Amino acid sequence: AIPPASPRAAPAGVTAAAADLVDTTTGVRLWSRLLNHRRPIASLTKVMTALVVIRTGHLDREIRVSASAVAYAREHNAGSAGLHVGDVLTTRQLLEGLLLPSGADAAFALAAAYGPGWRAFVAKMNDTARLLRMTDTHFANFDGLPWPTEWSTYATPRALLVLAQAAMQSATFRAIVSQRRHFLAPTRLHHGYAWRTTNLLLGRYPGAVGIKTGFTAGAGYCLLFAARRAGQLLAGVVLDSSTIYPGVRFTAAARMLGWGFSQVRHSGPG
């Protein structure tokens, strides 16, 4: 178990309803805000979607994009990988479309294939949450969209850091979420795709290595993030940094990381 936050000074200027920051190298919790407070988590949900798929395996499995998957993203006005009906993509390719542009169409396709059926898949998500001991967590769907209600899918900062660390143990997951962009050339099986990450911390904060953004009107702008410096890997989350300005979450994360690395440096080994 991760030790509780110490009474050290807090990072300044962090705008977030709830947050957490952990040194994953040592397991020490550096700072938190409302650590066990339930919040809707929007597309941070897709980290669990990816983890369930990756743990199931068969990442070279071919999946045909259904009209339902494409229509789902369009009808919900959700983030999309721009998938084309009838395209045949591997699971690994769909994971790229899930995690970089936050594609609800890719989430639908993966859940339908790996459930099989999305309801069975969501049950697997909740089973995995229980196995990871993610208390105060529930998944109602595979992408974090507000259905049936905004609060149907929720987690705490503590639980999300457990999820982040589990996902980042996968080399496949790490390779995907560390990319700023991914290009898929057209073949006889599928169209060409050019996906860019929604995580603008990559390329802006030195050492950033992932992992996932989220937004709905109820959840606000959220970010699950990680960065490495001098052999130390810090992971954190900010929930509801703003309901208006998407960039606030990246500023909050950068401030938390800068403070966190200074704490690690000053505390020394052990």
C-alpha positions as CSV (number, residue, x, y, z in Angstrom):
1,A,0.0,0.0,0.0
2,I,1.1,3.5,-0.7
3,P,1.9,5.5,2.5
4,P,-0.3,8.5,3.2
5,A,0.8,12.0,2.3
6,S,3.4,13.6,4.6
7,P,2.8,17.0,6.1
8,R,5.4,18.7,3.7
9,A,4.6,21.9,1.9
10,A,2.2,21.5,-1.0
11,P,2.8,22.5,-4.6
12,A,1.6,26.0,-5.4
13,G,-1.0,27.0,-7.9
14,V,-2.6,23.6,-8.6
15,T,-6.1,24.2,-9.9
16,A,-8.1,20.9,-9.4
17,A,-11.0,19.7,-7.4
18,A,-9.1,16.6,-6.5
19,A,-5.5,15.4,-7.2
20,D,-2.8,12.9,-6.3
21,L,1.0,12.7,-6.9
22,V,3.0,9.5,-6.2
23,D,6.7,8.7,-6.6
24,T,6.2,5.3,-8.2
25,T,9.9,4.5,-7.9
26,T,9.7,4.4,-4.1
27,G,5.9,4.1,-3.6
28,V,5.8,7.3,-1.5
29,R,2.7,9.5,-1.9
30,L,4.1,13.1,-2.2
31,W,0.9,15.1,-2.1
32,S,-2.8,14.7,-2.5
33,R,-6.1,16.7,-2.4
34,L,-9.3,14.9,-1.5
35,L,-7.5,11.6,-2.1
36,N,-10.6,9.4,-1.5
37,H,-13.2,11.7,-3.0
38,R,-15.3,10.2,-5.8
39,R,-15.4,12.1,-9.0
40,P,-16.6,11.4,-12.6
41,I,-13.5,10.6,-14.6
42,A,-14.5,11.1,-18.3
43,S,-12.1,9.5,-20.7
44,L,-9.6,8.5,-18.0
45,T,-11.9,5.5,-18.2
46,K,-10.2,4.4,-21.4
47,V,-7.1,3.5,-19.4
48,M,-9.0,0.7,-17.9
49,T,-10.5,-0.2,-21.3
50,A,-6.9,-0.5,-22.6
51,L,-5.7,-2.4,-19.6
52,V,-8.5,-5.0,-19.8
53,V,-7.7,-5.5,-23.6
54,I,-4.0,-5.7,-23.1
55,R,-4.2,-8.2,-20.2
56,T,-6.6,-10.4,-22.4
57,G,-4.0,-10.4,-25.1
58,H,-4.2,-11.4,-28.8
59,L,-3.1,-7.9,-29.8
60,D,-2.7,-8.9,-33.4
61,R,-6.3,-10.0,-33.6
62,E,-8.1,-8.4,-36.6
63,I,-11.3,-6.5,-35.8
64,R,-13.7,-5.1,-38.5
65,V,-15.0,-1.6,-37.7
66,S,-18.8,-1.8,-37.5
67,A,-21.3,0.8,-38.5
68,S,-22.4,0.8,-34.8
69,A,-18.9,1.9,-33.6
70,V,-18.8,4.8,-36.0
71,A,-22.3,5.9,-35.3
72,Y,-21.8,5.7,-31.6
73,A,-19.0,8.3,-31.6
74,R,-20.9,10.5,-34.0
75,E,-24.2,10.3,-32.1
76,H,-22.6,11.1,-28.7
77,N,-20.5,13.9,-30.2
78,A,-17.5,12.2,-28.6
79,G,-13.8,12.1,-29.3
80,S,-13.1,10.0,-32.4
81,A,-10.3,8.1,-34.1
82,G,-12.1,8.8,-37.4
83,L,-12.6,5.1,-38.1
84,H,-14.2,4.0,-41.4
85,V,-16.9,1.4,-41.5
86,G,-15.6,-1.9,-42.8
87,D,-11.9,-1.2,-42.1
88,V,-10.1,-4.1,-40.6
89,L,-7.6,-3.1,-37.9
90,T,-5.6,-5.1,-35.3
91,T,-6.3,-4.7,-31.6
92,R,-2.9,-3.0,-31.3
93,Q,-3.9,-0.4,-33.9
94,L,-7.3,0.2,-32.3
95,L,-5.5,0.8,-29.0
96,E,-3.6,3.6,-30.7
97,G,-6.9,5.1,-31.8
98,L,-8.3,4.7,-28.3
99,L,-5.5,6.3,-26.3
100,L,-4.1,9.0,-28.6
101,P,-7.1,10.8,-30.1
102,S,-9.3,9.3,-27.3
103,G,-11.5,7.6,-29.9
104,A,-14.9,6.5,-28.6
105,D,-15.3,4.6,-31.8
106,A,-12.2,2.6,-31.1
107,A,-13.4,2.0,-27.5
108,F,-16.8,0.7,-28.9
109,A,-15.0,-1.6,-31.3
110,L,-12.7,-3.0,-28.6
111,A,-15.4,-3.5,-26.0
112,A,-17.7,-5.2,-28.6
113,A,-14.9,-7.6,-29.6
114,Y,-13.4,-8.3,-26.2
115,G,-16.6,-8.7,-24.2
116,P,-17.9,-10.0,-26.4
117,G,-20.4,-7.3,-26.3
118,W,-20.0,-4.1,-24.3
119,R,-21.9,-5.1,-21.3
120,A,-19.7,-8.1,-20.7
121,F,-16.7,-6.0,-21.3
122,V,-17.7,-3.4,-18.7
123,A,-18.2,-6.3,-16.2
124,K,-14.6,-7.2,-16.9
125,M,-13.5,-3.6,-16.2
126,N,-15.2,-3.7,-12.8
127,D,-13.7,-7.1,-12.1
128,T,-10.3,-5.7,-12.8
129,A,-10.9,-2.7,-10.6
130,R,-11.8,-5.1,-7.7
131,L,-8.6,-7.2,-8.4
132,L,-6.5,-4.0,-8.2
133,R,-8.4,-3.0,-5.0
134,M,-9.5,0.3,-6.6
135,T,-12.1,1.1,-3.9
136,D,-14.8,3.7,-4.5
137,T,-14.7,3.0,-8.3
138,H,-17.3,2.0,-10.7
139,F,-17.5,1.7,-14.5
140,A,-20.9,2.0,-16.2
141,N,-19.4,2.1,-19.8
142,F,-16.2,1.7,-21.7
143,D,-15.3,5.3,-22.4
144,G,-16.5,7.5,-19.6
145,L,-19.2,9.4,-21.5
146,P,-22.0,10.5,-19.2
147,W,-24.5,7.7,-19.6
148,P,-26.7,6.7,-18.0
149,T,-25.7,9.7,-15.9
150,E,-22.6,11.9,-15.4
151,W,-21.8,10.1,-12.1
152,S,-22.4,6.5,-13.4
153,T,-18.6,6.1,-13.9
154,Y,-16.5,7.4,-11.1
155,A,-13.2,6.9,-9.2
156,T,-11.0,8.6,-6.6
157,P,-7.6,10.1,-7.2
158,R,-6.1,7.2,-5.1
159,A,-7.8,4.6,-7.3
160,L,-6.7,6.3,-10.5
161,L,-3.1,6.2,-9.4
162,V,-3.4,2.5,-8.8
163,L,-4.9,2.1,-12.3
164,A,-2.1,4.3,-13.9
165,Q,0.6,2.3,-12.3
166,A,-0.9,-1.0,-13.4
167,A,-1.3,0.2,-17.0
168,M,2.2,1.6,-17.1
169,Q,3.6,-1.8,-16.3
170,S,2.6,-2.8,-19.8
171,A,5.3,-2.1,-22.4
172,T,2.5,-1.9,-25.1
173,F,0.6,0.7,-23.1
174,R,3.8,2.7,-22.3
175,A,4.8,2.8,-26.0
176,I,1.4,4.1,-27.1
177,V,0.8,6.8,-24.5
178,S,4.4,8.2,-24.9
179,Q,3.7,9.1,-28.5
180,R,2.7,12.6,-29.7
181,R,1.4,11.2,-33.0
182,H,1.0,7.9,-34.8
183,F,0.6,7.4,-38.5
184,L,-1.0,4.3,-40.1
185,A,-0.5,3.9,-43.8
186,P,-3.4,2.7,-45.9
187,T,-3.5,-0.9,-46.9
188,R,-6.0,-3.1,-48.7
189,L,-7.6,-3.7,-45.3
190,H,-8.0,-0.2,-44.0
191,H,-7.7,3.5,-44.7
192,G,-4.8,5.6,-43.7
193,Y,-4.9,7.3,-40.3
194,A,-3.0,10.1,-38.6
195,W,-3.6,10.2,-34.8
196,R,-2.3,12.9,-32.5
197,T,-2.4,12.7,-28.7
198,T,-4.7,14.9,-26.7
199,N,-2.1,14.9,-23.9
200,L,-0.3,18.2,-24.5
201,L,2.0,17.6,-21.6
202,L,4.1,15.5,-24.0
203,G,6.6,17.7,-25.7
204,R,5.9,20.6,-23.2
205,Y,7.2,19.1,-19.9
206,P,10.7,17.5,-20.0
207,G,10.5,13.8,-19.2
208,A,6.7,13.5,-19.7
209,V,5.9,9.9,-20.7
210,G,2.0,9.9,-20.8
211,I,-0.7,9.0,-20.1
212,K,-4.4,10.2,-20.7
213,T,-6.7,13.2,-20.8
214,G,-10.5,13.3,-20.1
215,F,-13.3,15.8,-20.3
216,T,-17.1,15.9,-19.9
217,A,-19.1,18.9,-18.7
218,G,-19.6,17.1,-15.3
219,A,-16.1,15.8,-14.9
220,G,-14.3,19.0,-16.1
221,Y,-10.9,18.8,-17.7
222,C,-8.9,15.9,-16.2
223,L,-5.4,14.5,-16.7
224,L,-3.7,11.3,-15.6
225,F,0.0,11.9,-16.2
226,A,3.6,10.6,-15.6
227,A,7.1,11.9,-16.0
228,R,10.6,10.5,-15.5
229,R,13.6,12.4,-14.4
230,A,17.0,11.1,-13.1
231,G,15.7,7.6,-12.7
232,Q,12.6,8.7,-10.7
233,L,9.1,8.2,-12.2
234,L,6.3,10.3,-10.8
235,A,2.7,9.7,-11.6
236,G,-0.3,12.0,-10.8
237,V,-3.8,12.9,-11.6
238,V,-5.8,16.1,-11.6
239,L,-9.6,16.0,-11.7
240,D,-11.9,18.9,-12.7
241,S,-9.1,21.4,-13.2
242,S,-11.5,23.6,-15.1
243,T,-14.8,23.4,-17.0
244,I,-13.8,26.0,-19.5
245,Y,-10.1,26.0,-20.1
246,P,-8.5,22.7,-21.2
247,G,-4.9,24.0,-20.7
248,V,-5.4,24.4,-16.9
249,R,-4.9,20.7,-16.3
250,F,-1.5,20.7,-18.0
251,T,-0.4,23.7,-16.0
252,A,-1.5,22.0,-12.8
253,A,0.3,18.8,-13.7
254,A,3.5,20.6,-14.6
255,R,3.4,22.4,-11.3
256,M,2.8,19.2,-9.4
257,L,5.7,17.5,-11.2
258,G,8.1,20.4,-10.7
259,W,7.4,20.4,-7.0
260,G,7.4,16.6,-6.8
261,F,10.8,16.3,-8.4
262,S,12.2,19.0,-6.1
263,Q,11.0,17.0,-3.1
264,V,12.6,13.8,-4.4
265,R,15.9,15.6,-5.1
266,H,16.0,17.2,-1.6
267,S,15.0,14.1,0.3
268,G,17.9,12.1,-1.2
269,P,18.1,8.2,-1.4
270,G,16.2,6.0,1.0
